């Protein structure tokens, strides 16, 4: 009887040891929770091991292949490849993976915006336009919609499609509900579209409109210099000089202002134009409201 009891105890003890062994095996190989591994991957950035961080993130993605959080990890990989490793091609591939993984997630939206920016920098304008158009279509609120429309307009300007840029900007300029931070940018970009197209009279109208409506805008000094350039090109050297001097107070680069003043003075010393224009007498009505803005 005692022998049977002893044997039973030994069997129980063996089973207990086996259970403990089974528990200890995964503990020894335990990789940590999702967040623990994520933190460990990020820590590699702090010690200068960007490639190690990317590999650790990739390993985590493979472990959680169906988890929606993988879009966040792919976004982070793209950011590391773009800003730390200076590899935009790899970054765009990772951003594309994030978009494909969970298309409607916040991470995918950010990835699409980052990809659009890289595409624009690389001159891949059609791809950037496509990305910003999708972001605009699915914008979650009005402010986000305005921001994406401004970015989309910027890509059209970069690509040389000035007319389409103005199509996008017109909506914000004509809508009285457009917040000031976007409305002033729309005026400025509309001016840029005409300036880049060589239509300095129209460009001047929009720079002046920005200054009339938003005299304290952060864009005001830049708008003044661009307006002065337009006036100079149009032969109105007196107003061009006055506007340039007005920009000097707030424009951060005084060398640029001085160069503009020098250019105006040099042009003023040249023989009069056969057109008979008087320097300092713009044909467009100015007065308090300045140049009259037309529809883009």
QUIWOUR-V321652 format. One record per backbone hydrogen bond with DSSP energy under -0.5 kcal/mol. CO is the residue of the C=O (numbers start at 1). NH is the residue of the N-H. E is the energy in kcal/mol with one decimal. If there is no record, write none. Layout:
co:nh:e
CO:NH:E
CO:NH:E
//
This chain:
co:nh:e
1:5:-2.2
2:6:-2.6
3:7:-2.5
4:8:-2.4
5:9:-2.3
6:10:-2.3
7:11:-2.4
8:12:-2.4
9:13:-2.7
10:14:-2.5
11:15:-2.4
12:16:-2.5
13:17:-2.5
14:18:-2.4
15:19:-2.4
16:20:-2.5
17:21:-2.2
18:22:-2.4
19:23:-2.0
20:24:-2.2
21:25:-1.8
22:26:-0.9
23:27:-1.1
24:28:-2.0
25:29:-1.4
27:30:-0.6
33:37:-2.6
34:38:-2.3
35:39:-2.4
36:40:-2.1
37:41:-2.4
38:42:-2.2
39:43:-2.1
40:44:-0.8
41:44:-0.8
42:45:-1.3
42:46:-0.8
43:47:-0.7
44:47:-0.6
44:49:-2.8
45:48:-1.7
48:50:-0.9
49:53:-2.0
50:54:-2.3
51:55:-2.4
52:56:-2.4
53:57:-2.5
54:58:-2.5
55:59:-2.3
56:60:-2.0
57:61:-2.2
58:62:-2.0
59:63:-1.6
60:64:-1.7
62:65:-0.8
64:67:-1.5
67:70:-2.1
68:71:-1.6
69:72:-0.6
69:73:-1.6
70:74:-2.5
71:75:-2.1
72:76:-2.1
73:77:-2.4
74:78:-2.4
75:79:-2.1
76:80:-2.4
77:81:-2.7
78:82:-2.1
79:83:-2.9
79:84:-0.6
80:84:-1.7
80:85:-2.5
81:87:-3.6
87:91:-2.3
88:92:-2.7
89:93:-1.6
90:94:-2.2
91:95:-2.7
92:96:-2.2
93:97:-1.9
94:98:-2.1
95:99:-2.2
96:100:-2.3
97:101:-2.3
98:102:-1.7
102:105:-2.0
105:109:-1.8
106:110:-2.2
107:111:-2.6
108:112:-2.4
109:113:-2.0
110:114:-2.5
111:115:-2.6
112:116:-2.5
113:117:-2.1
114:118:-2.2
115:119:-2.7
116:120:-2.4
117:121:-2.3
118:122:-1.9
119:124:-3.0
120:123:-1.6
123:125:-1.6
124:128:-1.9
125:129:-2.9
126:130:-2.2
127:131:-2.3
128:132:-2.7
129:133:-2.1
130:134:-2.0
131:135:-2.4
132:136:-2.4
133:137:-2.1
134:138:-1.9
136:139:-1.1
141:145:-2.0
142:146:-2.5
143:147:-2.1
144:148:-2.4
145:149:-2.0
146:150:-2.2
147:151:-2.2
148:152:-2.7
149:153:-2.4
150:154:-2.0
151:155:-1.7
152:156:-2.1
153:157:-2.2
154:158:-2.4
155:159:-2.3
156:160:-0.7
156:161:-2.2
157:160:-1.1
160:162:-1.4
161:165:-1.7
162:166:-2.0
163:167:-1.6
164:168:-1.8
165:169:-2.1
166:170:-2.5
167:171:-0.8
168:172:-0.6
169:172:-0.5
169:173:-2.1
170:174:-2.5
171:175:-1.1
174:176:-0.8
175:178:-1.9
179:182:-1.2
179:183:-2.5
180:184:-2.6
181:185:-0.5
182:186:-2.2
183:187:-2.2
184:188:-2.1
185:189:-2.9
186:190:-2.3
187:191:-2.3
188:192:-2.4
189:193:-2.5
190:194:-1.7
191:195:-2.5
192:196:-3.1
193:197:-0.9
194:199:-2.9
195:198:-1.4
198:200:-1.1
199:203:-2.3
200:204:-2.6
201:205:-1.3
202:206:-1.3
203:206:-0.5
203:207:-2.2
204:208:-2.4
205:209:-1.8
206:210:-2.2
207:211:-2.0
208:212:-2.4
209:213:-2.4
210:214:-3.1
214:217:-1.9
217:220:-1.4
219:223:-2.8
220:224:-2.6
221:225:-1.9
222:226:-2.3
223:227:-2.7
224:228:-2.6
225:229:-2.0
226:230:-2.0
227:231:-2.6
228:232:-2.6
229:233:-2.4
230:234:-2.0
231:236:-2.9
232:235:-1.2
235:237:-1.3
236:240:-1.8
237:241:-2.4
238:242:-2.1
239:243:-2.7
240:244:-2.1
241:245:-2.5
242:246:-1.9
243:247:-1.5
244:248:-1.2
245:249:-0.5
246:249:-0.5
247:250:-1.0
247:251:-2.4
252:254:-0.9
253:256:-0.6
253:257:-1.3
254:258:-2.7
255:259:-2.2
256:260:-2.1
257:261:-2.4
258:262:-2.4
259:263:-2.2
260:264:-2.2
261:265:-2.4
262:266:-2.6
263:267:-2.2
264:268:-2.2
265:269:-1.3
267:270:-1.2
273:276:-1.7
277:279:-0.6
278:281:-1.6
286:289:-0.6
286:290:-1.7
//
